[in-house]
Amino acid sequence: MAIEINDSNFQELVLKSDKPVMLDFWAEWCGPCRMVGPFVEELAKEYEGKAVVGKVDVDNNPNVSAEFGIRNIPTILFFKGGKIVDKQVGAVPKSVLEGKLKSQL
């Protein structure tokens, strides 16, 4: 299951992670987010132990969302070594997200 990332645990779980991180910025009311959500959960299971897969609810975590200039959701950011290395805005097939995540391993 994807980890719930919030304003208070972001630094520890994302920026200080020794594994690549895939972070889904989403909201409950967002239709395209609901399309991508199951893919994020599947990837969380498939890459457990190899990568960190998390979700940030933009409505409840305005600081992290603002820090990265999240204006459209879903936005999925890929981090490695605490830095953004890739980005995906909008709903895409699971294979696109998996390809971006795999390239960080």
Residue pairs with C-beta under 8 A, 6 or more apart in sequence:
1 41
1 44
1 45
2 24
2 40
2 41
2 44
2 53
2 54
2 55
3 13
3 44
3 52
3 53
3 54
3 55
4 54
4 55
4 57
5 13
5 14
5 23
5 54
5 55
5 56
5 61
5 64
6 56
6 57
6 60
6 61
6 64
7 61
7 62
7 63
7 64
10 56
10 61
10 64
13 21
13 52
13 54
14 21
14 23
14 52
14 54
14 79
14 82
15 79
15 82
16 82
17 52
17 79
17 82
19 50
19 51
19 52
20 50
20 51
20 52
20 78
20 79
20 80
20 85
20 101
20 104
20 105
21 51
21 52
21 53
21 54
21 78
21 79
21 80
22 40
22 43
22 47
22 51
22 52
22 53
22 54
22 76
22 77
22 78
22 97
22 100
22 101
23 54
23 55
23 56
23 76
23 77
23 78
23 79
24 33
24 36
24 37
24 40
24 53
24 54
24 55
24 56
24 74
24 75
24 76
25 55
25 56
25 58
25 65
25 68
25 70
25 73
25 74
25 75
25 76
25 77
26 33
26 36
26 37
26 55
26 56
26 57
26 58
26 73
26 74
27 33
27 57
27 58
27 59
27 73
28 57
28 59
30 73
30 74
32 73
32 74
32 90
32 91
33 73
33 74
33 91
35 91
36 74
36 76
36 91
36 92
36 97
37 55
39 93
39 94
39 97
40 53
40 55
40 76
40 97
42 94
43 53
43 94
43 97
43 98
43 101
44 53
46 98
47 53
47 101
50 105
51 101
51 104
51 105
53 101
56 64
56 65
58 65
58 70
58 73
68 75
68 77
68 84
72 89
72 90
74 89
74 90
74 91
75 87
75 88
75 89
76 87
76 88
76 89
76 97
76 100
77 84
77 86
77 87
78 84
78 85
78 86
78 87
78 88
78 100
78 101
78 104
79 85
80 104
85 104
86 100
86 103
86 104
88 96
88 97
88 100
